[in-house]
Amino acid sequence: MILVDEVLPDSPAIRELATMYQELVGDNMNIALVMAGLPTSISSVLNDKILTFLNRAYKVFLEPLPFNEISLAYAEVFTKSGKTFSPAVLDEAVFATKGYPYLYQLIGYYILNYSESNNVITADTIELAVNAAKREMIDAIFTAALKPLSKQDRAFLQAMAMDSDESDISDIKTRMKVSSNYAQRYRKRLIEAGIIASADRGKLTFIVPYLGEYLRGEF
């Protein structure tokens, strides 16, 4: 079994590996290939004209982590690290992760880092940790997620970002001054790219936490 993390789009190495895998499968070799990455990167790989056969692979979309599991994990790690904290502070840290695995790891790391000289985890500690995690998200997640998108894709996201919560597709259409068919086309593209999701009938939401805030220039 070959495991590949952080799959990158337009990668000669991925093309070579996947092509070799296909040849070995054709020779009835006992081999398996498991790859993971950001939705936009996975989408790019699946749409690569050389690697279209990968569309036959079993696809798994990772759901957000349950808050109760994050809370239990944080409490165990913080306690073992000799930290003290209130239930309210712990809840604040858990909610800030939005259930996103990368943020769960990153915020936890910064909480321990910022409380290194003080064994009490406070609300100020959480605020520092969350702000540091958001800044790191810019290069690690946001830039990578937005890079493959077209100008029109980004315009759609900017129209969505005008809402602090869920967006109505009719509002996005009005803001962009486009037809319903045009808006629906880019809605479909961005859902397939794993950037946004349908929240309810006619409603859309960002999948990547804090992306809306980033597009609004709030950090």
FIFI-331107 format. One line per field, with one value per residue (C-alpha): residue in three letters; x, y, z. Coordinates in nm, 4 decimals. Example, Ala and Ser with C-alpha at 12.3 -4.5 7.8 and 13.67 -1.06 7.14 Angstrom:
// residues 2
r = c(ALA/SER);
u = c(1.2300/1.3670);
v = c(-0.4500/-0.1060);
w = c(0.7800/0.7140);
This chain:
// residues 219
r = c(MET/ILE/LEU/VAL/ASP/GLU/VAL/LEU/PRO/ASP/SER/PRO/ALA/ILE/ARG/GLU/LEU/ALA/THR/MET/TYR/GLN/GLU/LEU/VAL/GLY/ASP/ASN/MET/ASN/ILE/ALA/LEU/VAL/MET/ALA/GLY/LEU/PRO/THR/SER/ILE/SER/SER/VAL/LEU/ASN/ASP/LYS/ILE/LEU/THR/PHE/LEU/ASN/ARG/ALA/TYR/LYS/VAL/PHE/LEU/GLU/PRO/LEU/PRO/PHE/ASN/GLU/ILE/SER/LEU/ALA/TYR/ALA/GLU/VAL/PHE/THR/LYS/SER/GLY/LYS/THR/PHE/SER/PRO/ALA/VAL/LEU/ASP/GLU/ALA/VAL/PHE/ALA/THR/LYS/GLY/TYR/PRO/TYR/LEU/TYR/GLN/LEU/ILE/GLY/TYR/TYR/ILE/LEU/ASN/TYR/SER/GLU/SER/ASN/ASN/VAL/ILE/THR/ALA/ASP/THR/ILE/GLU/LEU/ALA/VAL/ASN/ALA/ALA/LYS/ARG/GLU/MET/ILE/ASP/ALA/ILE/PHE/THR/ALA/ALA/LEU/LYS/PRO/LEU/SER/LYS/GLN/ASP/ARG/ALA/PHE/LEU/GLN/ALA/MET/ALA/MET/ASP/SER/ASP/GLU/SER/ASP/ILE/SER/ASP/ILE/LYS/THR/ARG/MET/LYS/VAL/SER/SER/ASN/TYR/ALA/GLN/ARG/TYR/ARG/LYS/ARG/LEU/ILE/GLU/ALA/GLY/ILE/ILE/ALA/SER/ALA/ASP/ARG/GLY/LYS/LEU/THR/PHE/ILE/VAL/PRO/TYR/LEU/GLY/GLU/TYR/LEU/ARG/GLY/GLU/PHE);
u = c(0.0000/0.1345/0.0165/0.0425/-0.0446/-0.0837/-0.1478/-0.0493/-0.2136/-0.0188/0.2511/0.4810/0.5581/0.1882/0.1430/0.4411/0.3263/-0.0339/0.0732/0.3063/0.0261/-0.2060/0.0573/0.1076/-0.2673/-0.2730/-0.0084/-0.2359/0.0084/-0.1178/-0.0960/-0.3132/-0.2807/-0.4313/-0.4015/-0.5241/-0.5262/-0.7276/-1.0509/-0.9274/-0.6045/-0.7906/-1.0323/-0.7400/-0.5752/-0.9001/-0.9467/-0.5896/-0.6196/-0.3502/-0.5058/-0.8768/-0.8693/-0.8411/-1.2067/-1.2883/-1.1229/-1.3306/-1.3624/-1.3967/-1.4932/-1.3829/-1.6628/-1.5842/-1.4645/-1.7335/-1.6938/-1.7262/-1.4306/-1.2183/-1.3132/-1.2103/-0.8822/-0.7937/-0.8806/-0.6603/-0.3620/-0.3839/-0.4180/-0.1238/0.0769/0.0095/-0.2311/-0.5383/-0.8413/-1.2092/-1.4885/-1.5790/-1.2248/-1.2118/-1.5428/-1.4072/-1.1033/-1.3158/-1.5643/-1.2800/-1.1666/-1.5020/-1.4391/-1.1660/-0.8851/-0.6050/-0.7340/-0.7806/-0.4092/-0.2936/-0.4971/-0.4008/-0.0347/-0.0538/-0.2482/0.0335/0.2909/0.1360/0.0783/0.4327/0.5395/0.2042/0.0225/-0.3176/-0.4970/-0.7075/-0.9415/-0.6472/-0.4441/-0.7217/-0.7472/-0.3724/-0.3768/-0.6747/-0.5301/-0.1965/-0.3762/-0.5754/-0.2560/-0.1020/-0.4149/-0.3430/-0.0416/-0.1236/-0.4900/-0.6389/-0.3693/-0.3636/-0.7433/-0.7833/-0.4894/-0.6537/-0.9765/-1.0716/-1.1433/-1.5154/-1.4884/-1.3251/-1.5862/-1.8544/-1.6708/-1.6289/-2.0035/-2.0600/-1.8151/-2.0373/-2.2514/-2.1247/-2.3260/-2.4953/-2.5454/-2.8570/-2.7886/-3.0348/-2.8330/-2.5108/-2.6708/-2.7841/-2.4446/-2.2637/-2.5293/-2.5485/-2.8211/-2.9481/-2.7875/-2.4507/-2.4682/-2.5766/-2.2871/-2.0272/-2.2132/-2.1776/-1.8097/-1.7207/-1.9173/-1.7313/-1.4034/-1.4840/-1.4786/-1.8472/-2.1461/-2.5250/-2.6474/-3.0204/-3.2512/-3.0962/-2.8361/-2.4570/-2.1801/-1.7999/-1.6501/-1.3095/-1.3428/-1.2663/-1.2346/-1.5183/-1.3411/-1.0197/-1.1934/-1.3529/-1.0054/-1.0811/-0.7415);
v = c(0.0000/0.3400/0.6400/0.9949/1.3000/1.6590/1.5763/1.8706/1.9635/1.9540/1.7373/1.5322/1.3058/1.2278/1.1563/0.9208/0.7428/0.7026/0.5799/0.3251/0.2152/0.1627/-0.0516/-0.2647/-0.3136/-0.4217/-0.6820/-0.8103/-0.6999/-0.6837/-0.3055/-0.0260/0.3529/0.5955/0.9711/1.2654/1.6396/1.9591/1.9257/2.1654/1.9681/1.6361/1.7812/1.9014/1.5591/1.3830/1.6231/1.5793/1.4507/1.1892/1.0637/1.0365/0.6685/0.7839/0.8896/0.5199/0.5299/0.5152/0.8698/0.9646/1.3138/1.3728/1.5208/1.7783/1.6298/1.6107/1.8867/1.6413/1.4386/1.7509/1.8602/1.5247/1.5234/1.8819/1.8229/1.5127/1.6765/2.0011/1.8141/1.5866/1.8984/2.0365/2.3081/2.4296/2.5715/2.6409/2.4595/2.7893/2.8386/2.4809/2.5289/2.8460/2.6601/2.3726/2.6010/2.7938/2.4772/2.4549/2.0799/2.1268/1.8715/2.1074/2.3807/2.1278/2.0452/2.4014/2.5733/2.3037/2.3555/2.7326/2.7033/2.4942/2.7282/3.0479/2.8956/2.7592/3.0124/3.0049/2.6821/2.8537/2.8597/3.1765/3.3383/3.5565/3.2420/3.1099/3.4413/3.4468/3.0830/3.1279/3.4437/3.2672/2.9693/3.1967/3.3655/3.0260/2.9229/3.1922/3.0184/2.6608/2.6479/2.9630/3.0310/2.6677/2.6491/2.9723/2.9357/2.6934/2.8958/3.1193/3.4917/3.4140/3.1531/3.4092/3.6719/3.4270/3.3663/3.7402/3.7820/3.5045/3.6604/3.9673/3.7541/3.6746/3.3527/3.1462/3.3031/3.2975/3.2128/3.4855/3.7471/3.6280/3.6533/4.0094/4.1166/3.9737/4.1094/3.7767/3.5359/3.2468/2.9957/3.1728/3.1730/2.8080/2.7092/2.8574/2.7285/2.3777/2.4305/2.5484/2.2704/2.0133/2.1836/2.1402/2.5132/2.5622/2.3430/2.3596/2.4489/2.4456/2.5068/2.7977/2.8525/2.8154/2.8091/2.7948/2.4538/2.5925/2.7742/3.1477/3.1711/3.4225/3.6388/3.6188/3.7245/4.0173/4.1272/4.0812/3.9277);
w = c(0.0000/-0.1048/0.0999/-0.0374/0.1741/0.0546/-0.3107/-0.5308/-0.8612/-1.1877/-1.0289/-1.2564/-0.9584/-0.9031/-1.2758/-1.2739/-0.9578/-1.0738/-1.4177/-1.2601/-1.0274/-1.3257/-1.4978/-1.1855/-1.1486/-1.5123/-1.4258/-1.1436/-0.8747/-0.5148/-0.4735/-0.3373/-0.3625/-0.1086/-0.1637/0.0427/-0.0076/-0.0214/-0.2210/-0.4908/-0.5318/-0.5476/-0.8038/-1.0172/-1.0064/-1.1011/-1.3945/-1.5184/-1.8764/-1.8079/-1.4836/-1.5698/-1.4690/-1.1061/-1.1212/-1.0765/-0.7326/-0.4140/-0.2822/0.0837/0.1980/0.5562/0.7647/1.0370/1.3658/1.6372/1.8966/2.1843/2.0565/2.0157/2.3674/2.5171/2.3259/2.4211/2.7865/2.7990/2.6287/2.8276/3.1565/3.0795/2.9953/3.3435/3.2289/3.4122/3.2306/3.2834/3.0945/2.9246/2.7966/2.6711/2.4876/2.3274/2.1937/2.0650/1.8863/1.7209/1.5397/1.3540/1.3532/1.0906/1.1532/1.0525/1.2861/1.5650/1.5473/1.4865/1.7579/2.0095/1.9246/1.9707/2.2965/2.4438/2.2913/2.4302/2.7753/2.8020/3.0643/3.2429/3.3224/3.3180/2.9820/2.9683/2.7173/2.6113/2.5409/2.3164/2.1311/2.0641/1.9514/1.7184/1.5584/1.5010/1.3471/1.1155/0.9945/0.9221/0.7327/0.4742/0.3223/0.4197/0.3142/0.1612/-0.0982/-0.2074/-0.2252/-0.4243/-0.6624/-0.9116/-0.9280/-1.2176/-1.1939/-1.2132/-0.9355/-0.7104/-0.7952/-0.6828/-0.3548/-0.2977/-0.3448/-0.0898/0.1544/0.1851/0.4167/0.7653/0.7694/0.4979/0.1545/-0.0591/-0.4251/-0.5311/-0.3388/-0.5017/-0.8460/-0.7716/-0.6395/-0.9420/-1.1828/-1.3634/-1.4752/-1.2665/-1.5050/-1.4726/-1.0933/-1.0846/-1.3102/-1.0752/-0.7713/-0.9141/-0.9985/-0.6489/-0.4792/-0.6918/-0.6007/-0.2316/-0.1511/-0.0718/0.0146/0.0010/0.3486/0.2707/-0.0221/-0.2116/0.0611/0.0424/0.2996/0.2967/0.3738/0.4717/0.8069/0.8139/0.4336/0.4268/0.6863/0.4849/0.1631/0.3509/0.4601/0.8294/0.9101);
